[in-house]
Amino acid sequence: MRTVRRSALIDRPIPEPSALPRRAPLPAHHPEPVLDVVVPVYNEENDLEPCVRRLHAHLGETFPYAFRITIADNASTDATPRIAARLAAELPGTDWIRLAEKGRGRALHTAWSRSRAPVLAYLDVDLSTDLAALLPLVAPLISGHSDIAIGTRLARGSQVVRGPKREIISRCYNGLLRSTLAVRFSDAQCGFKAVRRDVAERLLPLVEDREWFFDTELLVIAERAGLRIHEVPVDWVDDPDSRVHILSTALADLRGMARLGRALAGGRLPLTALRRSHGDLDGELPAGLARQAVRFAAVGAASTLCYLLLYTLLRPATGAQAANGLALLASAIANTAANRRLTFGVRGRDGALRHQLKGLAAFMVGLALTSGSLAVLHHLAPGAGHRVELVTLIAANLAATLLRFLLFRAWVFPARRTTGSVSP
C-alpha cells in the first residue's frame, strides 16, 4: 500500500467543518469489530509472531466485543511481511498492510484512516505494556465517557521497569511539553493509545508528523480543542532492544513542538470544529443557568479567597483603598480567565484580549461597589477595625459577584449557537 503525504498547511488556515456530535456509548450488539488494534512494525521478524499471537489470545479471552488486529508494516526489508501475511491468514480477525515508506506515525495514520471500527488503538510490538491495561484503556471510549485514552508510565499506580537514562529523558520531554505547550496529560510517548473513530477522522487530517512526534501532535491538538483524554496507569517494562534513535528523535520532536506552537499561536488549526456539540461538557458547555452559576460560584469563591489574602498583605503598606484596588484587579484578571474556560467553555486564544477587556469593565463595577462600601463605612464609622472592613468587603463582593455573573453571561461570554452537527 502506498501512502500519500499531505502538504504542509502551516501558512494558511484550515477550513472549519461542523462540530463533533455528542459522545454516545456503543451498542451492546455491534455488527462489526468494535476495536481495531494496530501493531506498527519495521524489521520485527523476531518479535512480530509472539506479539500478535499473544495479543490475539488475550483479546479472544478478555474482550467482550468483536475485534481486529492490523499489522502495519513500515517498509520492512527482512521477513516481517511474510510473517505478517501468514498470521493474517491463520488468525481470524487479523489483517496486515504494507507501506512503501517508514514512519510509525505514517503507519498509524494509514491504518486508522482505512479502519471502520468505532474504536482505534495501537500498541508497540515489544509488548512493553502489560496487556491487562488494554480493556481499561478502551472501555471509556466504548462507553462514551472519553474521546482519547492513553497509557501513562508517569502516574501514581504505574509500575515501570526501565533504566535511569530513559526515565530522565521521558520526564524531561513531558516536562518540556508542559512548560512550552501547556499540556495537562502526563505521558505523550507511551506506545499504548486509543481514540474514537469519529474523533480520529477529524484529528488525522490536522496531524502533520508521520514519525515519532505523531502521538504528541495528536494529543496536543485534541486537548487544545477541549476533547476528553483519559489516562490509564500501566505496568511497563523497558525493551532493551528498542529501535528508537534518541538524539535524532529528540531533535525531530523539538522541531515538531516549535511548528505546532506556531500553528496554535497563529490560530491556523480549526479547534472549534473538534469540540463536542449538543451540551457535551468537554466542548461547549451547556447554556443552562444553574450549571453556569455553580461553576461561576466555585471560581468566585477561589477568587474571593485570593482577593482577601492580597488585600490583607497589601493593606499595611498601601492603605485600604489602594490595597482594595490592586487586590481586586489581580483577582479579576484571574477570575475572567478561569470563568472563560471553566464556566463558559471558551478555549484557545481567539478573543481572549476582548474577553479580558470586557471582564475589566465588569471589574470596574465591582471596584465601584467595594470602594463605595469602604467609603461609606469610613464615613459612618471612622474607627472601624480590620474585621469590620473585611465583613463589609465580603458583603459588597457578594453583590458585585452576582452583577458580574449576569454581565459575563449576557455580555462578556454570550451564548454561542451551534451551527450544525455530524451524524454519528
PLY file of the C-alpha trace (Angstrom):
ply
format ascii 1.0
element vertex 424
property float x
property float y
property float z
element edge 423
property int vertex1
property int vertex2
end_header
0.00 0.00 0.00
1.37 3.42 -0.89
0.71 6.41 1.31
0.21 9.96 0.14
1.87 12.77 2.03
-0.32 15.70 2.93
1.20 19.03 2.05
2.07 21.34 4.93
-0.72 23.66 6.00
1.35 25.95 8.18
0.88 29.12 6.15
-2.87 29.16 5.77
-5.88 28.43 7.98
-7.71 25.14 7.64
-11.44 25.45 6.84
-13.68 24.79 9.83
-16.06 21.80 9.46
-19.12 21.41 11.66
-18.77 20.43 15.32
-18.48 16.85 16.56
-21.70 15.27 17.80
-22.15 14.46 21.45
-20.45 11.24 22.58
-22.68 8.19 22.88
-21.99 4.62 24.10
-21.62 1.88 21.52
-24.48 -0.65 21.30
-24.06 -3.95 23.13
-24.52 -5.94 19.91
-22.32 -4.28 17.33
-22.45 -5.96 13.90
-18.76 -5.35 13.07
-15.50 -5.30 15.05
-15.65 -2.64 17.74
-11.90 -2.42 18.28
-9.07 -2.30 15.75
-5.64 -2.67 17.39
-2.79 -1.58 15.11
0.69 -3.00 15.62
3.20 -0.86 13.66
6.39 -2.76 12.78
9.66 -2.28 10.97
12.02 -5.26 10.63
10.45 -7.13 13.56
10.80 -10.70 12.31
11.71 -11.94 15.80
9.05 -10.20 17.89
6.12 -9.98 15.49
4.69 -13.50 15.71
4.83 -13.93 19.51
3.39 -10.43 19.95
0.43 -10.93 17.63
-0.37 -14.44 18.89
-0.26 -13.27 22.50
-2.40 -10.22 21.70
-4.91 -12.33 19.75
-5.22 -14.84 22.58
-5.64 -12.07 25.16
-8.39 -10.31 23.21
-10.16 -13.58 22.49
-10.25 -14.41 26.21
-11.00 -11.00 27.73
-12.54 -8.63 25.18
-16.37 -8.83 25.08
-16.76 -7.45 21.53
-15.56 -8.47 18.11
-12.08 -7.14 17.38
-9.50 -6.81 14.64
-5.69 -6.77 14.78
-3.97 -4.85 11.99
-0.24 -5.32 11.41
1.11 -2.15 9.77
4.44 -2.94 8.09
6.64 0.14 7.61
8.57 -0.98 4.51
10.40 -3.80 6.31
13.32 -5.41 4.49
13.50 -8.66 6.48
10.96 -11.49 6.84
8.39 -9.30 8.57
6.00 -9.05 5.54
5.97 -12.81 5.07
5.27 -13.43 8.76
2.55 -10.78 8.78
0.83 -12.34 5.77
0.93 -15.78 7.37
-0.50 -14.52 10.65
-3.31 -12.72 8.80
-4.17 -15.97 7.04
-4.06 -18.09 10.20
-5.62 -15.92 12.90
-9.28 -14.85 12.50
-9.77 -11.11 12.68
-6.16 -10.35 11.76
-5.17 -8.15 8.83
-1.99 -6.57 7.55
-0.99 -3.66 5.37
2.36 -2.77 3.88
3.61 0.79 3.44
6.28 1.87 0.99
7.80 4.32 3.49
8.97 4.15 7.10
7.42 6.06 9.98
5.31 4.98 12.93
3.03 7.98 12.55
2.61 7.15 8.87
1.63 3.59 9.75
-0.93 4.69 12.32
-2.33 7.42 10.08
-2.82 4.93 7.24
-4.24 2.09 9.32
-6.61 4.28 11.32
-7.79 6.15 8.22
-8.85 2.95 6.47
-10.44 1.24 9.50
-14.21 1.30 10.09
-14.02 0.13 13.71
-15.53 2.69 16.11
-12.54 2.41 18.47
-8.96 2.53 17.16
-5.91 1.63 19.22
-2.26 0.79 18.85
0.48 -0.81 20.89
4.18 -1.39 20.38
5.28 -4.78 19.09
7.62 -5.35 22.02
4.59 -5.52 24.36
6.38 -3.43 26.97
2.93 -2.51 28.30
1.04 -5.21 30.19
-1.99 -6.26 28.11
-4.14 -6.26 31.26
-4.44 -2.48 30.73
-5.95 -2.84 27.24
-9.59 -3.25 28.33
-9.36 -0.33 30.83
-7.82 1.72 28.01
-10.67 1.28 25.53
-13.61 0.97 27.95
-14.04 4.77 28.39
-14.23 5.14 24.61
-16.75 2.34 24.19
-18.93 3.75 26.97
-18.85 7.26 25.52
-17.04 8.71 28.53
-13.90 9.90 26.70
-12.57 10.76 23.25
-8.98 9.52 23.58
-7.29 7.18 26.06
-3.57 6.91 26.73
-1.40 4.70 28.85
0.83 6.57 31.26
4.02 5.45 32.95
4.27 8.65 34.99
1.09 8.48 37.07
0.59 7.10 40.54
-0.30 3.44 40.22
2.03 2.77 37.29
4.69 0.10 37.71
7.69 0.83 35.48
10.94 -1.03 34.99
13.49 0.89 32.90
16.95 2.39 33.11
17.67 5.84 34.52
18.63 7.23 31.10
15.24 6.60 29.52
13.45 7.63 32.71
15.18 11.01 32.74
14.63 11.57 29.00
10.92 10.73 29.28
10.34 13.02 32.24
12.30 15.86 30.65
10.34 15.55 27.41
6.96 15.59 29.12
8.09 18.43 31.38
9.14 20.40 28.30
5.71 19.83 26.77
4.01 21.13 29.89
6.19 24.23 30.04
6.04 25.15 26.34
2.66 23.92 25.11
0.88 23.93 28.50
-0.36 20.34 28.18
-2.05 18.54 31.08
-1.67 14.89 30.03
1.24 13.18 31.75
2.85 10.85 29.19
2.89 11.66 25.48
5.27 8.90 24.40
3.86 5.69 25.83
3.16 3.34 22.90
-0.31 2.44 24.14
-3.17 4.66 22.98
-6.74 4.56 21.67
-9.12 7.01 20.02
-12.74 7.01 18.92
-13.02 6.84 15.13
-15.26 9.91 14.83
-12.54 11.88 16.64
-9.74 10.33 14.57
-11.50 11.32 11.35
-11.26 14.98 12.45
-7.82 14.85 14.05
-5.80 12.88 11.50
-6.01 15.49 8.69
-4.59 18.06 11.12
-1.61 15.97 12.28
1.36 16.63 10.00
4.06 14.49 11.58
4.49 10.95 10.26
7.25 9.83 12.62
7.56 9.68 16.42
6.03 13.11 17.12
2.69 11.91 15.68
1.33 10.91 19.11
2.27 14.17 20.77
0.84 16.31 17.99
-2.46 14.42 18.03
-2.78 14.74 21.82
-1.90 18.45 21.94
-4.46 19.34 19.25
-7.11 17.21 20.94
-6.51 18.77 24.34
-6.49 22.32 22.97
-9.85 21.58 21.36
-11.30 20.50 24.70
-11.64 16.79 23.93
-11.57 14.46 26.93
-8.35 12.47 27.33
-8.49 9.52 29.73
-5.25 8.28 31.31
-4.65 4.69 32.40
-1.68 3.86 34.66
0.19 0.94 33.12
2.73 -1.68 34.09
5.63 -1.20 31.70
8.94 -3.00 31.23
11.62 -1.38 29.09
12.65 -3.19 25.91
16.46 -3.28 25.81
16.32 -3.80 22.01
14.48 -0.53 21.30
14.98 0.83 17.76
14.45 4.47 18.71
17.44 6.73 17.99
17.29 9.10 20.92
19.23 12.10 19.55
17.58 12.27 16.11
14.15 11.64 17.63
14.67 14.38 20.23
15.67 16.91 17.57
12.67 15.98 15.43
10.41 16.33 18.47
11.77 19.82 19.21
11.13 20.86 15.61
7.63 19.43 15.84
6.93 21.31 19.07
8.09 24.59 17.51
5.97 24.02 14.39
2.90 23.06 16.40
3.37 26.00 18.75
3.45 28.43 15.82
0.31 26.89 14.31
-1.57 27.14 17.60
-0.38 30.70 18.31
-1.37 31.78 14.79
-4.84 30.26 15.05
-4.29 28.09 11.97
-5.91 24.96 13.41
-9.74 24.61 13.41
-10.03 23.74 17.10
-13.65 24.84 17.36
-14.73 22.15 14.90
-13.25 19.46 17.16
-15.42 20.43 20.12
-18.48 18.47 21.02
-21.92 19.95 20.33
-25.32 19.48 21.95
-24.25 20.17 25.52
-21.22 17.91 25.87
-19.27 19.10 28.91
-15.90 18.85 27.19
-16.81 21.00 24.23
-19.06 23.99 24.57
-20.67 23.91 27.97
-24.47 23.91 28.03
-26.00 27.31 28.41
-28.06 26.23 31.45
-28.17 28.92 34.09
-27.87 26.54 37.05
-24.73 24.76 35.80
-23.00 28.01 34.91
-23.97 29.55 38.23
-22.44 26.66 40.17
-19.18 26.88 38.22
-19.13 30.67 38.47
-19.67 30.44 42.23
-16.78 27.99 42.62
-14.45 30.23 40.63
-15.75 33.23 42.57
-15.06 31.57 45.92
-11.46 30.89 44.92
-11.09 34.44 43.57
-12.51 35.91 46.79
-10.01 33.99 48.90
-7.18 35.25 46.71
-8.59 38.78 46.88
-8.84 38.76 50.68
-5.32 37.36 51.02
-3.88 40.02 48.70
-5.84 42.76 50.46
-4.54 41.63 53.85
-0.95 41.56 52.58
-1.15 44.95 50.83
-3.24 46.85 53.42
-0.39 47.77 55.81
1.80 49.19 53.05
-0.69 50.87 50.72
-3.76 51.72 52.75
-7.29 50.38 52.44
-8.35 51.93 49.11
-5.15 51.12 47.19
-4.98 47.60 48.63
-8.59 47.03 47.62
-7.99 48.23 44.06
-4.80 46.22 43.49
-6.18 43.05 45.04
-9.41 43.32 43.10
-7.57 43.94 39.81
-5.30 40.90 40.19
-8.14 38.59 41.23
-10.40 39.94 38.46
-7.88 39.03 35.72
-7.53 35.52 37.10
-11.30 35.28 37.59
-12.03 36.21 33.98
-9.51 33.67 32.65
-10.90 30.89 34.87
-14.55 31.64 34.02
-13.70 31.88 30.33
-12.52 28.29 30.33
-14.41 26.56 33.13
-17.80 28.29 33.26
-18.45 29.33 29.67
-16.36 26.69 27.86
-14.26 29.10 25.76
-10.87 27.65 24.82
-7.97 28.85 22.73
-6.64 32.37 22.37
-9.26 33.71 19.98
-11.00 36.67 21.62
-9.01 36.35 24.86
-7.97 40.00 24.91
-11.52 41.17 24.16
-12.86 38.99 26.94
-10.31 40.36 29.41
-11.18 43.96 28.48
-14.87 43.28 28.99
-14.03 41.46 32.20
-12.14 44.54 33.39
-15.21 46.63 32.64
-17.19 44.29 34.88
-14.37 44.62 37.39
-14.91 48.38 37.46
-18.45 47.73 38.65
-17.08 45.58 41.45
-14.48 48.21 42.26
-17.17 50.89 42.48
-19.30 48.73 44.80
-16.47 47.67 47.11
-14.71 51.04 47.17
-18.04 52.75 47.70
-18.85 50.42 50.58
-15.49 51.20 52.20
-16.08 54.94 51.75
-19.49 54.70 53.35
-18.09 52.59 56.21
-15.27 55.05 56.93
-17.71 57.96 56.78
-20.19 56.38 59.17
-17.65 54.66 61.43
-14.20 56.29 61.09
-12.71 54.00 63.72
-13.90 50.72 62.20
-11.37 47.93 62.63
-9.93 45.46 60.12
-12.56 42.80 60.82
-15.40 45.20 60.12
-13.71 46.22 56.87
-13.47 42.56 55.81
-17.13 41.87 56.61
-18.17 44.96 54.63
-16.00 43.95 51.68
-17.37 40.40 51.68
-20.94 41.69 51.55
-20.05 44.14 48.77
-18.25 41.39 46.87
-21.31 39.14 47.00
-23.38 41.85 45.36
-20.61 42.57 42.83
-20.28 38.83 42.07
-23.96 38.48 41.23
-23.80 41.51 38.95
-20.60 40.25 37.29
-22.19 36.87 36.62
-25.09 38.50 34.80
-22.67 40.69 32.82
-20.44 37.72 31.98
-23.37 35.62 30.82
-25.11 38.29 28.75
-22.21 40.44 27.51
-18.69 39.05 28.02
-19.41 35.41 27.06
-22.81 35.43 25.31
-24.22 32.01 24.46
-22.93 30.64 21.15
-25.29 28.95 18.74
-24.36 25.60 17.29
-24.43 25.88 13.51
-24.59 22.19 12.73
-23.60 18.69 13.73
-22.46 15.49 12.17
-24.38 12.30 12.42
-22.54 9.52 14.20
0 1
1 2
2 3
3 4
4 5
5 6
6 7
7 8
8 9
9 10
10 11
11 12
12 13
13 14
14 15
15 16
16 17
17 18
18 19
19 20
20 21
21 22
22 23
23 24
24 25
25 26
26 27
27 28
28 29
29 30
30 31
31 32
32 33
33 34
34 35
35 36
36 37
37 38
38 39
39 40
40 41
41 42
42 43
43 44
44 45
45 46
46 47
47 48
48 49
49 50
50 51
51 52
52 53
53 54
54 55
55 56
56 57
57 58
58 59
59 60
60 61
61 62
62 63
63 64
64 65
65 66
66 67
67 68
68 69
69 70
70 71
71 72
72 73
73 74
74 75
75 76
76 77
77 78
78 79
79 80
80 81
81 82
82 83
83 84
84 85
85 86
86 87
87 88
88 89
89 90
90 91
91 92
92 93
93 94
94 95
95 96
96 97
97 98
98 99
99 100
100 101
101 102
102 103
103 104
104 105
105 106
106 107
107 108
108 109
109 110
110 111
111 112
112 113
113 114
114 115
115 116
116 117
117 118
118 119
119 120
120 121
121 122
122 123
123 124
124 125
125 126
126 127
127 128
128 129
129 130
130 131
131 132
132 133
133 134
134 135
135 136
136 137
137 138
138 139
139 140
140 141
141 142
142 143
143 144
144 145
145 146
146 147
147 148
148 149
149 150
150 151
151 152
152 153
153 154
154 155
155 156
156 157
157 158
158 159
159 160
160 161
161 162
162 163
163 164
164 165
165 166
166 167
167 168
168 169
169 170
170 171
171 172
172 173
173 174
174 175
175 176
176 177
177 178
178 179
179 180
180 181
181 182
182 183
183 184
184 185
185 186
186 187
187 188
188 189
189 190
190 191
191 192
192 193
193 194
194 195
195 196
196 197
197 198
198 199
199 200
200 201
201 202
202 203
203 204
204 205
205 206
206 207
207 208
208 209
209 210
210 211
211 212
212 213
213 214
214 215
215 216
216 217
217 218
218 219
219 220
220 221
221 222
222 223
223 224
224 225
225 226
226 227
227 228
228 229
229 230
230 231
231 232
232 233
233 234
234 235
235 236
236 237
237 238
238 239
239 240
240 241
241 242
242 243
243 244
244 245
245 246
246 247
247 248
248 249
249 250
250 251
251 252
252 253
253 254
254 255
255 256
256 257
257 258
258 259
259 260
260 261
261 262
262 263
263 264
264 265
265 266
266 267
267 268
268 269
269 270
270 271
271 272
272 273
273 274
274 275
275 276
276 277
277 278
278 279
279 280
280 281
281 282
282 283
283 284
284 285
285 286
286 287
287 288
288 289
289 290
290 291
291 292
292 293
293 294
294 295
295 296
296 297
297 298
298 299
299 300
300 301
301 302
302 303
303 304
304 305
305 306
306 307
307 308
308 309
309 310
310 311
311 312
312 313
313 314
314 315
315 316
316 317
317 318
318 319
319 320
320 321
321 322
322 323
323 324
324 325
325 326
326 327
327 328
328 329
329 330
330 331
331 332
332 333
333 334
334 335
335 336
336 337
337 338
338 339
339 340
340 341
341 342
342 343
343 344
344 345
345 346
346 347
347 348
348 349
349 350
350 351
351 352
352 353
353 354
354 355
355 356
356 357
357 358
358 359
359 360
360 361
361 362
362 363
363 364
364 365
365 366
366 367
367 368
368 369
369 370
370 371
371 372
372 373
373 374
374 375
375 376
376 377
377 378
378 379
379 380
380 381
381 382
382 383
383 384
384 385
385 386
386 387
387 388
388 389
389 390
390 391
391 392
392 393
393 394
394 395
395 396
396 397
397 398
398 399
399 400
400 401
401 402
402 403
403 404
404 405
405 406
406 407
407 408
408 409
409 410
410 411
411 412
412 413
413 414
414 415
415 416
416 417
417 418
418 419
419 420
420 421
421 422
422 423
